[in-house]
Amino acid sequence: MLQNDNNIYYTLRIAAAMCFLGHGAFGIITKEIWCNYFAVFGISHAAALKLMPWLGAVDIVMGLTLLIYPVKAFALWLVVWGFFTAMLRPLSGEPFAEVIERCGNFGVPLALLILCGNGDAVFQRLFYRISPDKPVSTETLAKVAKCLRVVIFLLFIGHGWLNLNEKKGLLGEYSSMGFSNPGLIAHIVGIFEIVAACAVLIRPLRPLLFALLIWKMGSELFYPHWELFEWIERGGSYGAILALWFILPRTSSQAQNTAFAT
């Protein structure tokens, strides 16, 4: 049991760090589209390009800290920062689906905090090393499972929504893969992802989660630019699926359903 608890903990911890590191890398390389998000606050294009590397460096330091010596303060910051940066997308004119599609970025560190809560209040022991109880109680695992089910549901609903809306970037990916009708492929993928999202929310099964993990890890490799950094930044998506896969053997269907209903 302890080994499985460690698998859940390290999966969430590494996934949260990946979000920081991937996001920070884009700050260092000054990702052009980020200028739109700085513009929400009236920051000019030139000033945004100067600020990006500094923000990127902070993200990378926090990501490395989560890997080396994780503290609650940085996990809490990733929840807030991940949600805040995701919300900048609709505020800059992008679809709201872009927010929920990035739910893994802020949902996974939230799940990590739930797992390592140890009965503390939110703002207690902010700079102490976080780790789960040994062994983790079934009640705590049920709460983490509930959180992850919602996270997985939202990120697949969001991505499916973007496919049905024929997001330009996704169409470009399908075209680069050799599909002659990328719009049709986007609709097929969108329907598949929305159905999968609902299945996970209603009744997650380990074979389904394994298939979705392979699907997500594979599909995120086809971004037209900076594929590696995009893949790393989406670590929360893979981590949410894998952590729930580890949890399911530890929680009965009745316990999960009861926790979810409450």
C-alpha positions as CSV (number, residue, x, y, z in Angstrom):
1,M,0.0,0.0,0.0
2,L,2.8,2.4,0.9
3,Q,4.4,1.9,-2.5
4,N,1.2,2.8,-4.2
5,D,0.8,5.9,-2.0
6,N,4.3,6.9,-3.1
7,N,3.3,6.4,-6.8
8,I,0.4,8.8,-6.4
9,Y,2.4,11.4,-4.5
10,Y,5.3,11.4,-6.9
11,T,3.1,11.4,-10.0
12,L,1.3,14.5,-8.8
13,R,4.5,16.2,-7.6
14,I,6.4,15.6,-10.9
15,A,3.3,16.6,-13.0
16,A,3.0,19.9,-11.1
17,A,6.7,20.6,-11.5
18,M,6.4,19.9,-15.3
19,C,3.7,22.6,-15.6
20,F,6.0,25.1,-14.0
21,L,9.1,24.0,-16.0
22,G,7.3,24.0,-19.4
23,H,5.6,27.3,-18.7
24,G,8.8,28.8,-17.5
25,A,10.6,27.7,-20.7
26,F,8.1,29.6,-22.8
27,G,8.9,32.7,-20.8
28,I,12.6,32.3,-21.4
29,I,12.1,31.9,-25.2
30,T,9.5,34.7,-25.2
31,K,6.5,33.0,-26.8
32,E,5.0,35.6,-29.0
33,I,1.3,34.9,-28.2
34,W,2.0,35.8,-24.6
35,C,2.2,39.4,-25.6
36,N,-1.6,39.3,-26.0
37,Y,-2.0,38.3,-22.3
38,F,0.3,41.1,-21.2
39,A,-1.8,43.5,-23.3
40,V,-4.8,42.7,-21.1
41,F,-3.1,44.8,-18.4
42,G,-2.0,47.5,-20.9
43,I,1.6,46.3,-21.1
44,S,3.2,47.0,-24.5
45,H,4.7,44.4,-26.8
46,A,8.3,45.5,-26.1
47,A,7.8,45.6,-22.3
48,A,6.1,42.1,-22.4
49,L,9.2,40.6,-24.2
50,K,11.4,42.0,-21.5
51,L,9.2,40.7,-18.6
52,M,8.7,37.2,-20.0
53,P,12.2,35.8,-19.2
54,W,11.9,37.0,-15.6
55,L,8.6,35.4,-15.1
56,G,9.9,32.3,-16.9
57,A,12.9,32.1,-14.5
58,V,10.6,32.3,-11.5
59,D,8.5,29.5,-12.8
60,I,11.5,27.3,-13.5
61,V,12.9,27.9,-10.0
62,M,9.5,26.9,-8.4
63,G,9.3,23.9,-10.6
64,L,12.8,22.7,-9.6
65,T,11.9,23.4,-6.0
66,L,8.8,21.1,-6.2
67,L,11.2,18.4,-7.5
68,I,13.9,18.9,-4.9
69,Y,12.1,20.2,-1.8
70,P,8.3,20.6,-2.3
71,V,6.6,23.1,0.0
72,K,2.9,24.0,0.3
73,A,3.5,27.7,-0.7
74,F,4.7,26.8,-4.2
75,A,2.0,24.2,-4.7
76,L,-0.6,26.8,-3.7
77,W,1.0,29.4,-6.0
78,L,0.8,27.0,-8.9
79,V,-3.0,26.6,-8.3
80,V,-3.5,30.3,-8.3
81,W,-0.9,31.1,-11.1
82,G,-2.1,28.2,-13.3
83,F,-5.8,29.4,-13.1
84,F,-4.8,33.1,-13.5
85,T,-2.7,32.5,-16.6
86,A,-5.4,30.2,-18.1
87,M,-8.0,33.0,-17.5
88,L,-5.9,35.4,-19.5
89,R,-6.8,33.5,-22.6
90,P,-10.5,34.4,-22.8
91,L,-9.7,37.8,-21.4
92,S,-7.5,38.4,-24.5
93,G,-10.2,37.1,-26.9
94,E,-9.6,33.4,-27.0
95,P,-12.5,30.8,-26.4
96,F,-13.3,29.9,-22.8
97,A,-12.5,26.3,-23.7
98,E,-8.9,27.3,-23.5
99,V,-9.3,27.7,-19.7
100,I,-10.9,24.3,-18.9
101,E,-8.6,22.5,-21.4
102,R,-5.7,23.6,-19.1
103,C,-7.4,22.4,-15.9
104,G,-4.5,20.0,-15.4
105,N,-2.2,22.9,-14.8
106,F,-4.0,24.0,-11.6
107,G,-6.0,20.9,-10.8
108,V,-3.0,18.7,-10.3
109,P,-1.3,20.9,-7.6
110,L,-4.7,21.1,-5.9
111,A,-4.9,17.3,-5.8
112,L,-1.4,17.3,-4.4
113,L,-2.4,19.6,-1.6
114,I,-5.4,17.5,-0.8
115,L,-3.2,14.4,-0.7
116,C,-0.7,16.1,1.6
117,G,-3.2,18.1,3.7
118,N,-2.4,16.2,6.9
119,G,-5.3,18.1,8.6
120,D,-3.6,21.5,8.3
121,A,-5.5,24.7,7.5
122,V,-4.8,26.1,4.0
123,F,-2.3,28.7,5.2
124,Q,-0.6,26.7,7.9
125,R,3.0,25.5,7.5
126,L,3.4,27.1,4.1
127,F,7.2,26.5,3.9
128,Y,7.4,23.0,5.4
129,R,8.1,20.1,3.1
130,I,4.8,18.5,2.1
131,S,4.3,14.8,2.1
132,P,1.3,12.5,2.5
133,D,0.3,10.6,5.6
134,K,1.6,7.0,5.7
135,P,-0.5,5.2,4.8
136,V,-2.9,7.6,3.1
137,S,-6.5,7.1,4.4
138,T,-9.2,5.9,2.1
139,E,-11.1,9.1,2.8
140,T,-8.2,11.2,1.6
141,L,-7.8,9.1,-1.5
142,A,-11.5,9.4,-2.2
143,K,-11.2,13.2,-2.1
144,V,-8.1,13.2,-4.4
145,A,-10.0,10.8,-6.8
146,K,-13.0,13.2,-6.9
147,C,-10.7,16.1,-7.7
148,L,-8.9,14.2,-10.4
149,R,-12.1,13.0,-12.0
150,V,-13.3,16.5,-12.3
151,V,-9.9,17.7,-13.7
152,I,-9.8,14.9,-16.3
153,F,-13.4,15.6,-17.3
154,L,-12.8,19.3,-17.7
155,L,-9.5,19.0,-19.7
156,F,-11.0,16.5,-22.1
157,I,-14.3,18.5,-22.4
158,G,-12.2,21.6,-23.1
159,H,-10.0,19.9,-25.8
160,G,-13.0,18.3,-27.4
161,W,-14.8,21.7,-27.5
162,L,-11.8,23.2,-29.2
163,N,-11.8,20.4,-31.8
164,L,-15.5,20.9,-32.5
165,N,-14.8,24.7,-32.9
166,E,-12.1,23.7,-35.4
167,K,-9.3,25.6,-33.6
168,K,-6.8,26.7,-36.2
169,G,-3.8,25.2,-34.3
170,L,-5.5,21.8,-34.1
171,L,-6.4,21.8,-37.8
172,G,-2.8,22.6,-38.5
173,E,-1.7,19.6,-36.5
174,Y,-4.0,17.3,-38.4
175,S,-2.9,18.7,-41.7
176,S,0.7,18.1,-40.8
177,M,-0.1,14.5,-40.0
178,G,-1.4,14.0,-43.6
179,F,-5.1,14.2,-43.1
180,S,-6.8,15.7,-46.2
181,N,-9.9,16.8,-44.3
182,P,-8.7,18.2,-41.0
183,G,-12.1,19.6,-40.1
184,L,-13.7,16.2,-40.2
185,I,-10.9,14.7,-38.1
186,A,-11.3,17.6,-35.6
187,H,-15.0,16.8,-35.2
188,I,-14.4,13.0,-34.8
189,V,-11.7,13.7,-32.2
190,G,-13.9,16.3,-30.4
191,I,-16.8,13.9,-30.1
192,F,-14.5,11.1,-28.9
193,E,-12.9,13.3,-26.2
194,I,-16.2,14.6,-24.9
195,V,-17.6,11.1,-24.6
196,A,-14.4,10.0,-22.9
197,A,-14.7,12.9,-20.5
198,C,-18.2,11.9,-19.5
199,A,-17.2,8.3,-19.0
200,V,-14.4,9.3,-16.6
201,L,-16.7,11.5,-14.6
202,I,-19.4,8.9,-14.4
203,R,-17.3,5.7,-13.8
204,P,-13.6,5.8,-14.3
205,L,-12.1,2.4,-15.3
206,R,-8.4,1.6,-15.4
207,P,-8.3,0.4,-19.0
208,L,-10.1,3.6,-20.1
209,L,-7.6,5.7,-18.1
210,F,-4.7,3.9,-19.6
211,A,-6.0,4.4,-23.1
212,L,-6.6,8.1,-22.4
213,L,-3.1,8.5,-20.9
214,I,-1.5,7.1,-24.1
215,W,-3.8,9.2,-26.2
216,K,-3.0,12.4,-24.4
217,M,0.7,11.9,-24.2
218,G,0.8,11.0,-27.9
219,S,-1.4,13.8,-29.2
220,E,0.4,16.5,-27.3
221,L,3.6,15.7,-29.3
222,F,2.2,17.1,-32.5
223,Y,2.3,20.9,-31.8
224,P,3.8,22.7,-34.8
225,H,6.3,24.7,-32.7
226,W,8.2,24.0,-29.5
227,E,6.8,20.5,-29.3
228,L,9.0,19.4,-26.3
229,F,8.1,22.4,-24.2
230,E,4.4,22.1,-25.0
231,W,4.5,18.4,-24.0
232,I,6.2,19.2,-20.7
233,E,3.9,22.0,-19.9
234,R,0.9,19.6,-20.2
235,G,2.4,17.4,-17.5
236,G,-0.7,18.1,-15.4
237,S,-2.9,16.4,-18.0
238,Y,-0.9,13.1,-17.9
239,G,-0.3,13.3,-14.2
240,A,-4.1,13.6,-13.4
241,I,-4.8,10.5,-15.5
242,L,-1.9,8.4,-14.1
243,A,-2.6,9.4,-10.5
244,L,-6.2,8.4,-10.8
245,W,-5.1,5.1,-12.4
246,F,-3.0,4.5,-9.3
247,I,-5.8,5.4,-6.9
248,L,-8.5,3.2,-8.3
249,P,-7.2,-0.1,-6.8
250,R,-7.2,1.5,-3.3
251,T,-10.7,2.8,-3.4
252,S,-13.9,0.7,-3.8
253,S,-16.5,1.8,-6.3
254,Q,-18.9,2.5,-3.5
255,A,-16.4,4.7,-1.6
256,Q,-15.7,6.7,-4.8
257,N,-19.3,7.2,-5.6
258,T,-20.2,8.2,-2.1
259,A,-17.3,10.7,-2.0
260,F,-18.3,12.1,-5.4
261,A,-21.9,12.5,-4.4
262,T,-21.0,14.5,-1.3
